[in-house]
């Protein structure tokens, strides 16, 4: 989770010329999330515990997830985590005001942070801060789509009983991966049934299967919900080279997911789209390319995966890490996903996962259920 991931993504985006496009601006002088922002999404005693841990005197609070292997305490952690929250809030504000149609914060996406505790490398939930700001400022319906390999448990928990927020998480099955949640039967609390959608994919799912599953669930549930703003978490730890998980996507598949979410924002939300980073732990070869593609798609100027990685960036990487950068912006794969349709096979592990999600949530959203194959 080193911040070097974000620096390298920024540098590659810069070398690819994305920041030079007339359509792109950079929001500077970010203000940290305020106490009010944080109290909307976290318990007061948890925030106070983070502040104590920030003093650097060895304080730990394991009950609230502070001082674990996943969330070690460090001096200034409150300020750092609040600044990430402020950046995602600024992205939401820019889209809400119309100053930007799309906004991206690759430092954000800390989706495991819970209402009362830190978890999974995440202290404050910047996504919830941004979404809550929108709700407090006149937006009635926000759709959140999480494509990280891990379940977006923190965002789901915080909004589980809120019918104004649809949370959709596409992740590796909780049977094989942290955090052990995100089953199809998790559909939302009382008064908000159908607003939590979980698509748990079998380990080993690759590009074409992932995209088929996405199309089998996401467009229909978003259309039924009728969001005004699309909020997404773009963790790239679904990649086949990621050391912490077991999906098999390539850069081409991840880029296609960005393009599809961009198109859904335009189809359903007049283009209003806030995107963040998230997980991704092959931070030399995968993260910079993935999030450069994300920025380029958001800027309306997608980069061909067959394009070479710019020489200047490759020189930088070799000088800093004594490592050769990837030669191309993609992995050289060709996507051939089968469209979701009447050929769904309940005996196929992937199709079975999709059908379970559709069976659990479609009737709650007023969508026509599938003939029950189980």
Secondary structure, DSSP 8 states (H G I E B T S, - for coil): --THHHHHHHHHHHHTTGGGSTT-----S-----HHHHHHHS-HHHHHHHHHHTT-SS--BGGGTBTSSSS---TTHHHHHHHHHHHHHHHHHHHHHTS-SEEEETT---TT--SS--BTTBSS-HHHHHHHHHHHTT---EEEEE-SSS--HHHHHHTTT-TTEEEEEEEE-TTTSTT----TT----TT-TTSEEEEEE-TT-BHHHHHHHHHHHHHHHHHHHT-SEEEEE---TTBTT-TT---BB-HHHHHHHHHHHHHHHHHHHTT-EEEE------TTTTHHHHHHHHHHHHTT----TTSB--HHHHHHHHHHHS----SBSS-S--------STT--TTSHHHHHHHHHHHHHTGGGT--------
